[in-house]
Amino acid sequence: MATPERDKPVETVELTEKQRKARRNRSVAIAIALAALVVIFYLVTLAKGPGMMNRPL
């Protein structure tokens, strides 16, 4: 009888210090880009004003 998949040990990968640093830098870059996008959307919403929802479709 075959061993169920869940009973097999999980293979993991140990990252080198260089890979960890690259991953962290990527994460920080993505976070900054996401924050910038949120700020841009917020500023555009403020610039258009509250009347933007009262327009004809």
N, CA, C and O atoms as CSV, one atom per row, in Angstrom:
chain,resi,resn,atom,element,x,y,z
A,1,MET,N,N,0.847,-1.176,0.000
A,1,MET,CA,C,0.000,0.000,0.000
A,1,MET,C,C,0.889,1.235,0.000
A,1,MET,O,O,1.886,1.282,0.721
A,2,ALA,N,N,0.545,2.213,-0.785
A,2,ALA,CA,C,1.354,3.432,-0.912
A,2,ALA,C,C,1.177,4.325,0.312
A,2,ALA,O,O,0.116,4.361,0.935
A,3,THR,N,N,2.234,5.032,0.631
A,3,THR,CA,C,2.185,5.976,1.744
A,3,THR,C,C,1.405,7.214,1.315
A,3,THR,O,O,1.654,7.752,0.237
A,4,PRO,N,N,0.468,7.673,2.137
A,4,PRO,CA,C,-0.278,8.887,1.770
A,4,PRO,C,C,0.664,10.084,1.626
A,4,PRO,O,O,1.694,10.171,2.294
A,5,GLU,N,N,0.288,10.984,0.752
A,5,GLU,CA,C,1.103,12.170,0.462
A,5,GLU,C,C,1.354,13.000,1.720
A,5,GLU,O,O,2.429,13.582,1.870
A,6,ARG,N,N,0.391,13.060,2.612
A,6,ARG,CA,C,0.528,13.904,3.803
A,6,ARG,C,C,1.543,13.356,4.806
A,6,ARG,O,O,2.009,14.096,5.673
A,7,ASP,N,N,1.892,12.071,4.703
A,7,ASP,CA,C,2.844,11.479,5.640
A,7,ASP,C,C,4.295,11.664,5.213
A,7,ASP,O,O,5.211,11.368,5.980
A,8,LYS,N,N,4.510,12.155,3.987
A,8,LYS,CA,C,5.878,12.354,3.513
A,8,LYS,C,C,6.458,13.621,4.133
A,8,LYS,O,O,5.739,14.602,4.325
A,9,PRO,N,N,7.741,13.607,4.445
A,9,PRO,CA,C,8.347,14.819,5.011
A,9,PRO,C,C,8.368,15.946,3.978
A,9,PRO,O,O,8.544,15.713,2.782
A,10,VAL,N,N,8.186,17.154,4.465
A,10,VAL,CA,C,8.162,18.324,3.587
A,10,VAL,C,C,9.591,18.738,3.267
A,10,VAL,O,O,10.426,18.879,4.161
A,11,GLU,N,N,9.859,18.929,1.987
A,11,GLU,CA,C,11.188,19.387,1.584
A,11,GLU,C,C,11.223,20.903,1.667
A,11,GLU,O,O,10.337,21.582,1.146
A,12,THR,N,N,12.246,21.430,2.322
A,12,THR,CA,C,12.390,22.876,2.426
A,12,THR,C,C,13.705,23.308,1.805
A,12,THR,O,O,14.626,22.509,1.628
A,13,VAL,N,N,13.769,24.573,1.483
A,13,VAL,CA,C,14.970,25.141,0.881
A,13,VAL,C,C,15.525,26.185,1.834
A,13,VAL,O,O,14.801,27.065,2.299
A,14,GLU,N,N,16.797,26.081,2.116
A,14,GLU,CA,C,17.456,27.091,2.946
A,14,GLU,C,C,17.996,28.185,2.036
A,14,GLU,O,O,18.793,27.924,1.135
A,15,LEU,N,N,17.553,29.409,2.282
A,15,LEU,CA,C,18.018,30.527,1.473
A,15,LEU,C,C,19.354,31.032,1.985
A,15,LEU,O,O,19.628,31.026,3.185
A,16,THR,N,N,20.169,31.464,1.051
A,16,THR,CA,C,21.436,32.072,1.451
A,16,THR,C,C,21.152,33.495,1.927
A,16,THR,O,O,20.058,34.022,1.727
A,17,GLU,N,N,22.136,34.096,2.548
A,17,GLU,CA,C,21.972,35.466,3.036
A,17,GLU,C,C,21.686,36.419,1.873
A,17,GLU,O,O,20.888,37.346,2.008
A,18,LYS,N,N,22.332,36.190,0.749
A,18,LYS,CA,C,22.125,37.029,-0.435
A,18,LYS,C,C,20.682,36.903,-0.941
A,18,LYS,O,O,20.068,37.899,-1.324
A,19,GLN,N,N,20.146,35.682,-0.940
A,19,GLN,CA,C,18.776,35.466,-1.390
A,19,GLN,C,C,17.770,36.088,-0.429
A,19,GLN,O,O,16.760,36.649,-0.854
A,20,ARG,N,N,18.054,35.986,0.880
A,20,ARG,CA,C,17.175,36.615,1.869
A,20,ARG,C,C,17.141,38.125,1.689
A,20,ARG,O,O,16.084,38.749,1.771
A,21,LYS,N,N,18.315,38.705,1.442
A,21,LYS,CA,C,18.389,40.151,1.252
A,21,LYS,C,C,17.642,40.559,-0.017
A,21,LYS,O,O,16.946,41.575,-0.026
A,22,ALA,N,N,17.781,39.779,-1.082
A,22,ALA,CA,C,17.074,40.076,-2.333
A,22,ALA,C,C,15.565,39.973,-2.128
A,22,ALA,O,O,14.814,40.805,-2.636
A,23,ARG,N,N,15.120,38.969,-1.394
A,23,ARG,CA,C,13.694,38.803,-1.119
A,23,ARG,C,C,13.170,39.984,-0.318
A,23,ARG,O,O,12.098,40.516,-0.604
A,24,ARG,N,N,13.940,40.388,0.691
A,24,ARG,CA,C,13.521,41.531,1.517
A,24,ARG,C,C,13.452,42.804,0.677
A,24,ARG,O,O,12.502,43.577,0.801
A,25,ASN,N,N,14.449,43.024,-0.175
A,25,ASN,CA,C,14.436,44.214,-1.029
A,25,ASN,C,C,13.232,44.214,-1.966
A,25,ASN,O,O,12.617,45.257,-2.191
A,26,ARG,N,N,12.894,43.043,-2.514
A,26,ARG,CA,C,11.712,42.934,-3.371
A,26,ARG,C,C,10.447,43.243,-2.590
A,26,ARG,O,O,9.565,43.949,-3.078
A,27,SER,N,N,10.361,42.713,-1.381
A,27,SER,CA,C,9.180,42.949,-0.558
A,27,SER,C,C,9.024,44.430,-0.230
A,27,SER,O,O,7.918,44.968,-0.274
A,28,VAL,N,N,10.126,45.080,0.095
A,28,VAL,CA,C,10.082,46.511,0.403
A,28,VAL,C,C,9.667,47.297,-0.839
A,28,VAL,O,O,8.865,48.225,-0.740
A,29,ALA,N,N,10.199,46.941,-1.998
A,29,ALA,CA,C,9.844,47.637,-3.236
A,29,ALA,C,C,8.358,47.472,-3.553
A,29,ALA,O,O,7.705,48.429,-3.969
A,30,ILE,N,N,7.826,46.278,-3.362
A,30,ILE,CA,C,6.404,46.040,-3.608
A,30,ILE,C,C,5.561,46.839,-2.618
A,30,ILE,O,O,4.542,47.412,-3.002
A,31,ALA,N,N,5.967,46.884,-1.361
A,31,ALA,CA,C,5.230,47.641,-0.350
A,31,ALA,C,C,5.220,49.129,-0.680
A,31,ALA,O,O,4.188,49.786,-0.545
A,32,ILE,N,N,6.351,49.662,-1.109
A,32,ILE,CA,C,6.425,51.082,-1.465
A,32,ILE,C,C,5.543,51.370,-2.676
A,32,ILE,O,O,4.834,52.376,-2.699
A,33,ALA,N,N,5.581,50.502,-3.677
A,33,ALA,CA,C,4.753,50.693,-4.869
A,33,ALA,C,C,3.267,50.635,-4.520
A,33,ALA,O,O,2.480,51.432,-5.029
A,34,LEU,N,N,2.885,49.706,-3.664
A,34,LEU,CA,C,1.490,49.591,-3.258
A,34,LEU,C,C,1.043,50.818,-2.473
A,34,LEU,O,O,-0.053,51.332,-2.694
A,35,ALA,N,N,1.886,51.288,-1.558
A,35,ALA,CA,C,1.564,52.487,-0.784
A,35,ALA,C,C,1.434,53.699,-1.704
A,35,ALA,O,O,0.542,54.525,-1.514
A,36,ALA,N,N,2.309,53.812,-2.690
A,36,ALA,CA,C,2.233,54.929,-3.637
A,36,ALA,C,C,0.931,54.870,-4.430
A,36,ALA,O,O,0.304,55.903,-4.663
A,37,LEU,N,N,0.522,53.688,-4.840
A,37,LEU,CA,C,-0.724,53.529,-5.580
A,37,LEU,C,C,-1.923,53.942,-4.727
A,37,LEU,O,O,-2.837,54.602,-5.220
A,38,VAL,N,N,-1.920,53.559,-3.469
A,38,VAL,CA,C,-3.003,53.943,-2.557
A,38,VAL,C,C,-3.053,55.458,-2.421
A,38,VAL,O,O,-4.133,56.048,-2.464
A,39,VAL,N,N,-1.897,56.091,-2.257
A,39,VAL,CA,C,-1.846,57.549,-2.114
A,39,VAL,C,C,-2.343,58.220,-3.394
A,39,VAL,O,O,-3.088,59.198,-3.329
A,40,ILE,N,N,-1.941,57.707,-4.547
A,40,ILE,CA,C,-2.400,58.283,-5.818
A,40,ILE,C,C,-3.919,58.181,-5.937
A,40,ILE,O,O,-4.574,59.156,-6.304
A,41,PHE,N,N,-4.481,57.022,-5.634
A,41,PHE,CA,C,-5.940,56.863,-5.703
A,41,PHE,C,C,-6.633,57.821,-4.744
A,41,PHE,O,O,-7.647,58.426,-5.092
A,42,TYR,N,N,-6.094,57.959,-3.549
A,42,TYR,CA,C,-6.680,58.852,-2.549
A,42,TYR,C,C,-6.639,60.294,-3.040
A,42,TYR,O,O,-7.638,61.007,-2.940
A,43,LEU,N,N,-5.501,60.735,-3.567
A,43,LEU,CA,C,-5.371,62.110,-4.040
A,43,LEU,C,C,-6.273,62.381,-5.243
A,43,LEU,O,O,-6.854,63.462,-5.345
A,44,VAL,N,N,-6.396,61.427,-6.142
A,44,VAL,CA,C,-7.293,61.601,-7.291
A,44,VAL,C,C,-8.733,61.707,-6.815
A,44,VAL,O,O,-9.498,62.518,-7.336
A,45,THR,N,N,-9.106,60.906,-5.842
A,45,THR,CA,C,-10.459,60.971,-5.300
A,45,THR,C,C,-10.712,62.328,-4.663
A,45,THR,O,O,-11.781,62.907,-4.854
A,46,LEU,N,N,-9.752,62.845,-3.912
A,46,LEU,CA,C,-9.902,64.170,-3.311
A,46,LEU,C,C,-9.980,65.253,-4.381
A,46,LEU,O,O,-10.766,66.192,-4.255
A,47,ALA,N,N,-9.185,65.134,-5.417
A,47,ALA,CA,C,-9.154,66.147,-6.471
A,47,ALA,C,C,-10.469,66.185,-7.250
A,47,ALA,O,O,-10.933,67.260,-7.628
A,48,LYS,N,N,-11.061,65.037,-7.487
A,48,LYS,CA,C,-12.324,65.000,-8.226
A,48,LYS,C,C,-13.474,65.496,-7.364
A,48,LYS,O,O,-14.476,65.986,-7.883
A,49,GLY,N,N,-13.338,65.373,-6.081
A,49,GLY,CA,C,-14.355,65.897,-5.178
A,49,GLY,C,C,-15.513,64.947,-4.962
A,49,GLY,O,O,-15.631,63.915,-5.622
A,50,PRO,N,N,-16.369,65.320,-4.018
A,50,PRO,CA,C,-17.501,64.449,-3.677
A,50,PRO,C,C,-18.571,64.408,-4.765
A,50,PRO,O,O,-19.409,63.507,-4.759
A,51,GLY,N,N,-18.564,65.362,-5.702
A,51,GLY,CA,C,-19.580,65.393,-6.751
A,51,GLY,C,C,-19.367,64.372,-7.846
A,51,GLY,O,O,-20.201,64.263,-8.745
A,52,MET,N,N,-18.292,63.628,-7.803
A,52,MET,CA,C,-18.035,62.674,-8.882
A,52,MET,C,C,-19.048,61.534,-8.912
A,52,MET,O,O,-19.194,60.869,-9.938
A,53,MET,N,N,-19.743,61.301,-7.815
A,53,MET,CA,C,-20.744,60.238,-7.796
A,53,MET,C,C,-22.101,60.736,-8.300
A,53,MET,O,O,-22.996,59.926,-8.544
A,54,ASN,N,N,-22.268,62.034,-8.458
A,54,ASN,CA,C,-23.538,62.612,-8.899
A,54,ASN,C,C,-23.496,62.979,-10.378
A,54,ASN,O,O,-24.010,64.028,-10.765
A,55,ARG,N,N,-22.913,62.162,-11.182
A,55,ARG,CA,C,-22.814,62.438,-12.606
A,55,ARG,C,C,-23.709,61.464,-13.364
A,55,ARG,O,O,-24.002,60.371,-12.879
A,56,PRO,N,N,-24.138,61.865,-14.544
A,56,PRO,CA,C,-24.987,60.947,-15.323
A,56,PRO,C,C,-24.179,59.761,-15.846
A,56,PRO,O,O,-23.002,59.884,-16.188
A,57,LEU,N,N,-24.836,58.633,-15.896
A,57,LEU,CA,C,-24.182,57.439,-16.412
A,57,LEU,C,C,-24.384,57.422,-17.885
A,57,LEU,O,O,-23.922,56.503,-18.561
